[in-house]
Amino acid sequence: MSTSQSSPEISRSRDCAECPTEPVLERIASRVAEIGEGFSIRRALPNRQRRMVGAWCFLDHAGPVDYARGKGLNVGPHPHIGLQTFTWMIEGEILHRDSLGYEQVIRPGQVNLMTAGSGISHAEDAVNDEPGRLHAAQLWIALPDIERHRAPSFHHYPELPFLDDGGFRITVLAGEACGLQSPARVFSPLVGIDFSASAAAQTRVALKPGFEHAAMTLRGRVTIDGEVLEPGALLYLGTGRSSLHLACDDAAQMLLVGGEPFGEEILLWWNFVARTQEELQTATADWNAQRSFGEVKGSPSPRLVAPDISTIRLKKP
């Protein structure tokens, strides 16, 4: 996905507090942004307090929202470099098209993982013009320097490993947790887990102490080590935790992400992850000149234009 808003500044991953070496409970309000036309989302990453959680550098929570006939999601063709897009579908359907020629409908309980590498473009549209409902989380994973120029690729994962414990359905979206390994191919040590309950539930999940973690409630209320979390905030948990206690009194859903603290500085602007401002400027110019990113065929949505980056100056660290 892409924001339709202009990017007023370049996000520098180290332009925030250092990763703590101990557990914390740091509540961070998400902000409202817009994707496509009229679809508001809650953007939890990046933010001024925390730019990244492990290699996770972007987190949007879209919906749940009901839309009228002809008013479904329409995010036109747009580019990416230096990252992976990771879409977790909760309700509804989205049709992915990309410049490699893939067309893939993603449905509830499925993941689309697109590796941009050296450059790719894609579009995300409603499957049809019928009224519908949308609820999803989309995340970006920064590629380490050794992998960020790799050839682009796309993978669809219709089934993910899960277990039921204490009333929670625990689905491992990325990495390894609870003795389960996600099939999603990633390039940094990280984890992504969905916890869903239809009624009161509680469980304790083992964590890797060397990872930093953060949690976001997608619906309902979840108590995390005694801290109540509702949609609209990210709860940053720091490092050094070997386990986490989760509980809810009614139906709820929560996303937990984590990973080894990312050892490289990244720059994030619009739809690009890079290491220098010159790389961002080159990618912007190439996209607007219709170079380098291929063509997305079949999308009914207009091609997005990259905002002007020429007047933006990167702040010195």
C-alpha positions as CSV (number, residue, x, y, z in Angstrom):
1,M,0.0,0.0,0.0
2,S,1.0,3.6,-0.3
3,T,0.1,6.8,1.4
4,S,-1.6,9.4,-0.9
5,Q,-0.2,12.2,1.3
6,S,2.9,14.1,0.6
7,S,5.9,13.1,2.7
8,P,7.1,16.3,4.6
9,E,10.3,14.7,5.8
10,I,12.6,11.8,5.4
11,S,12.4,9.3,8.3
12,R,15.9,8.4,9.6
13,S,15.7,5.2,11.6
14,R,18.2,6.4,14.2
15,D,16.4,9.7,14.7
16,C,14.7,8.4,17.9
17,A,15.6,7.0,21.3
18,E,18.0,4.1,21.3
19,C,16.6,0.6,21.7
20,P,16.4,-0.1,25.4
21,T,18.3,-3.0,26.9
22,E,15.5,-4.0,29.2
23,P,11.7,-4.4,29.1
24,V,9.6,-1.3,28.9
25,L,5.9,-0.5,28.5
26,E,5.9,2.5,26.1
27,R,2.5,3.6,24.8
28,I,2.7,5.3,21.4
29,A,-0.4,6.8,19.7
30,S,-0.9,5.9,16.1
31,R,-1.7,8.7,13.6
32,V,-4.4,8.8,10.9
33,A,-3.2,8.7,7.3
34,E,-4.9,8.0,4.0
35,I,-4.5,5.3,1.4
36,G,-6.2,5.4,-1.9
37,E,-9.3,7.6,-2.0
38,G,-11.1,8.0,1.3
39,F,-9.6,5.1,3.2
40,S,-8.3,6.2,6.5
41,I,-5.8,4.0,8.4
42,R,-4.0,4.1,11.7
43,R,-0.2,4.4,11.1
44,A,1.8,3.1,14.0
45,L,5.3,2.9,12.4
46,P,7.3,4.9,11.8
47,N,6.7,7.4,14.6
48,R,8.8,10.0,16.4
49,Q,9.3,7.8,19.4
50,R,10.2,4.6,17.5
51,R,11.1,4.4,13.9
52,M,11.5,0.6,13.8
53,V,10.9,-2.6,15.7
54,G,13.5,-5.0,14.6
55,A,13.5,-4.9,10.8
56,W,9.8,-3.9,10.8
57,C,9.8,-0.3,9.6
58,F,6.2,0.4,8.8
59,L,2.8,-0.7,10.2
60,D,-0.6,0.3,9.0
61,H,-3.9,-0.9,10.5
62,A,-6.7,-0.5,8.0
63,G,-10.3,-0.8,9.1
64,P,-12.5,-2.5,10.0
65,V,-14.6,-0.5,7.6
66,D,-17.7,-1.1,5.5
67,Y,-17.7,0.5,2.1
68,A,-20.5,1.2,-0.4
69,R,-20.8,0.0,-4.0
70,G,-17.9,1.3,-6.1
71,K,-16.1,2.7,-3.1
72,G,-13.6,-0.2,-2.4
73,L,-9.9,0.2,-2.0
74,N,-8.1,1.6,-5.1
75,V,-4.4,2.2,-4.6
76,G,-2.9,2.8,-8.0
77,P,0.4,1.6,-9.4
78,H,3.3,2.8,-7.2
79,P,6.9,1.8,-6.7
80,H,9.0,0.3,-3.9
81,I,12.8,-0.3,-3.3
82,G,14.8,-1.8,-0.4
83,L,11.9,-3.4,1.5
84,Q,9.4,-6.2,1.7
85,T,5.6,-5.4,1.9
86,F,3.8,-7.8,4.2
87,T,-0.1,-7.8,4.0
88,W,-2.1,-9.8,6.6
89,M,-5.8,-10.0,5.6
90,I,-8.4,-10.2,8.4
91,E,-11.7,-9.4,6.6
92,G,-12.5,-8.7,2.9
93,E,-10.5,-9.2,-0.2
94,I,-7.9,-7.2,-2.1
95,L,-6.5,-7.9,-5.6
96,H,-2.7,-7.4,-5.9
97,R,-1.1,-6.7,-9.3
98,D,2.6,-6.1,-9.9
99,S,5.1,-5.3,-12.5
100,L,6.3,-9.0,-12.5
101,G,2.9,-9.9,-13.9
102,Y,1.4,-11.5,-10.7
103,E,-2.3,-11.1,-10.0
104,Q,-3.4,-12.5,-6.7
105,V,-6.5,-12.1,-4.6
106,I,-5.7,-12.1,-0.8
107,R,-8.4,-13.4,1.5
108,P,-8.9,-13.6,5.3
109,G,-6.2,-15.6,7.0
110,Q,-3.7,-15.1,4.2
111,V,-0.5,-13.2,3.7
112,N,1.0,-11.5,0.6
113,L,4.7,-10.9,0.7
114,M,6.3,-8.8,-2.0
115,T,10.1,-8.3,-2.0
116,A,10.9,-5.0,-3.7
117,G,14.7,-5.4,-3.7
118,S,16.1,-3.3,-6.5
119,G,12.7,-2.1,-7.6
120,I,9.1,-3.2,-8.2
121,S,5.7,-1.5,-8.7
122,H,2.3,-2.8,-7.7
123,A,-1.3,-1.8,-7.3
124,E,-4.0,-2.9,-4.8
125,D,-7.7,-2.7,-5.7
126,A,-11.0,-4.0,-4.6
127,V,-11.9,-7.3,-6.3
128,N,-15.2,-5.9,-7.7
129,D,-17.5,-2.9,-7.4
130,E,-19.8,-4.6,-4.9
131,P,-20.2,-3.2,-1.3
132,G,-17.8,-4.8,1.1
133,R,-15.8,-4.8,4.3
134,L,-12.0,-4.3,4.7
135,H,-9.8,-5.1,7.7
136,A,-6.1,-5.7,7.2
137,A,-2.6,-4.9,8.5
138,Q,0.2,-4.0,6.2
139,L,3.8,-3.9,7.3
140,W,7.1,-3.2,5.6
141,I,10.3,-5.0,6.4
142,A,13.6,-3.2,5.7
143,L,16.0,-5.3,3.8
144,P,19.5,-5.5,5.2
145,D,22.2,-3.9,3.0
146,I,23.4,-7.3,1.6
147,E,19.9,-8.1,0.4
148,R,18.4,-4.8,-0.6
149,H,19.5,-4.9,-4.3
150,R,18.2,-8.5,-4.8
151,A,15.8,-9.2,-7.7
152,P,12.2,-8.5,-6.9
153,S,9.8,-11.3,-6.1
154,F,6.2,-12.0,-4.9
155,H,4.8,-14.8,-2.8
156,H,1.3,-15.7,-1.6
157,Y,0.8,-17.7,1.5
158,P,-2.8,-19.1,1.7
159,E,-2.1,-21.1,4.9
160,L,-0.1,-20.2,8.0
161,P,0.8,-22.3,11.0
162,F,-1.4,-21.9,14.1
163,L,-2.3,-23.4,17.4
164,D,-5.1,-22.8,20.0
165,D,-4.1,-22.0,23.5
166,G,-6.1,-20.6,26.4
167,G,-8.9,-19.4,24.1
168,F,-6.6,-17.6,21.7
169,R,-5.9,-18.7,18.1
170,I,-2.2,-18.0,17.7
171,T,-1.1,-17.7,14.1
172,V,2.6,-17.3,13.3
173,L,2.8,-14.9,10.4
174,A,6.6,-14.5,10.1
175,G,9.5,-16.1,11.8
176,E,9.3,-18.8,14.5
177,A,7.2,-18.8,17.7
178,C,5.4,-21.4,19.9
179,G,7.3,-24.2,18.1
180,L,5.8,-23.1,14.7
181,Q,7.7,-21.8,11.7
182,S,6.0,-19.4,9.2
183,P,6.7,-20.2,5.5
184,A,7.2,-16.5,4.7
185,R,10.7,-15.9,3.4
186,V,12.3,-13.0,5.3
187,F,15.9,-11.8,5.4
188,S,16.3,-10.7,9.1
189,P,15.7,-12.4,12.4
190,L,12.1,-11.3,13.2
191,V,8.7,-12.5,14.3
192,G,5.1,-11.6,13.6
193,I,2.2,-13.3,15.5
194,D,-1.6,-12.8,15.4
195,F,-3.6,-13.5,18.5
196,S,-7.4,-13.8,18.0
197,A,-10.1,-14.7,20.5
198,S,-13.9,-15.0,20.1
199,A,-14.5,-14.8,23.9
200,A,-12.6,-14.4,27.1
201,A,-9.1,-15.8,26.8
202,Q,-5.6,-15.8,28.4
203,T,-2.2,-17.2,27.5
204,R,1.5,-16.8,28.1
205,V,3.7,-16.7,25.0
206,A,7.5,-17.3,25.0
207,L,9.6,-14.6,23.5
208,K,13.3,-14.3,22.5
209,P,14.9,-11.9,25.0
210,G,17.3,-10.6,22.3
211,F,14.4,-9.3,20.2
212,E,12.6,-6.0,20.7
213,H,8.8,-6.3,20.5
214,A,5.7,-4.2,20.1
215,A,2.0,-4.9,20.2
216,M,-1.0,-3.4,18.5
217,T,-4.7,-4.3,19.2
218,L,-6.7,-4.8,16.0
219,R,-10.1,-5.1,17.7
220,G,-11.4,-5.3,21.2
221,R,-9.3,-4.9,24.3
222,V,-6.2,-6.9,25.2
223,T,-4.3,-6.8,28.5
224,I,-0.6,-7.2,28.0
225,D,1.4,-7.8,31.2
226,G,-1.2,-5.8,33.0
227,E,-1.4,-2.9,30.5
228,V,-4.8,-2.5,28.7
229,L,-4.4,-1.9,25.0
230,E,-7.2,-0.9,22.5
231,P,-7.0,0.0,18.8
232,G,-5.2,3.3,18.1
233,A,-2.0,2.8,20.0
234,L,1.2,0.8,19.7
235,L,2.7,-0.7,22.9
236,Y,6.4,-0.8,22.6
237,L,7.9,-3.5,24.9
238,G,11.6,-3.1,24.6
239,T,14.0,-6.1,24.8
240,G,14.9,-8.6,27.5
241,R,11.5,-10.3,27.8
242,S,11.4,-14.1,27.9
243,S,7.6,-14.2,27.9
244,L,4.4,-12.2,27.7
245,H,1.0,-12.6,29.4
246,L,-2.0,-11.8,27.3
247,A,-5.7,-11.7,28.4
248,C,-9.0,-10.4,27.1
249,D,-12.5,-10.4,28.6
250,D,-14.3,-10.6,25.3
251,A,-13.6,-11.0,21.6
252,A,-10.3,-9.4,20.6
253,Q,-7.4,-9.5,18.2
254,M,-3.8,-8.4,18.6
255,L,-0.7,-8.3,16.4
256,L,2.7,-8.8,18.0
257,V,5.9,-7.9,16.0
258,G,9.5,-8.2,17.0
259,G,13.0,-8.8,15.8
260,E,16.7,-8.3,16.5
261,P,17.4,-4.5,16.7
262,F,18.3,-3.5,13.2
263,G,22.0,-2.7,13.0
264,E,21.9,-0.5,10.0
265,E,20.6,3.1,9.6
266,I,17.8,3.4,6.9
267,L,16.1,6.3,5.3
268,L,12.4,5.9,4.6
269,W,10.5,8.3,2.4
270,W,7.2,7.9,0.5
271,N,7.4,4.2,-0.7
272,F,11.2,3.9,-0.6
273,V,13.7,2.5,1.9
274,A,17.3,3.6,1.1
275,R,20.6,4.5,2.7
276,T,21.3,7.9,1.2
277,Q,19.1,10.8,0.0
278,E,20.7,10.5,-3.4
279,E,19.1,7.0,-3.7
280,L,15.7,8.4,-2.8
281,Q,16.1,11.2,-5.4
282,T,17.1,8.8,-8.1
283,A,14.2,6.4,-7.3
284,T,11.7,9.3,-7.3
285,A,13.0,10.7,-10.7
286,D,13.0,7.2,-12.2
287,W,9.4,6.5,-11.2
288,N,8.1,9.8,-12.3
289,A,9.9,9.4,-15.7
290,Q,8.4,5.9,-16.0
291,R,11.8,4.2,-15.8
292,S,13.2,1.2,-13.9
293,F,10.0,-0.1,-12.2
294,G,8.2,-1.9,-14.9
295,E,4.5,-1.7,-15.7
296,V,1.5,-2.8,-13.7
297,K,-1.2,-4.0,-16.1
298,G,-4.9,-4.3,-15.5
299,S,-5.4,-1.9,-12.5
300,P,-8.3,0.4,-12.9
301,S,-6.7,3.0,-10.5
302,P,-4.5,5.9,-11.7
303,R,-0.8,5.7,-11.4
304,L,0.5,7.5,-8.4
305,V,3.0,10.4,-8.8
306,A,5.9,10.6,-6.4
307,P,5.9,13.9,-4.3
308,D,8.6,16.4,-5.0
309,I,11.7,15.5,-3.0
310,S,14.0,18.3,-4.4
311,T,13.2,20.8,-1.6
312,I,13.6,18.3,1.3
313,R,16.9,18.3,3.1
314,L,17.9,15.5,5.4
315,K,18.6,16.5,8.9
316,K,22.1,15.8,10.1
317,P,22.2,13.1,12.9
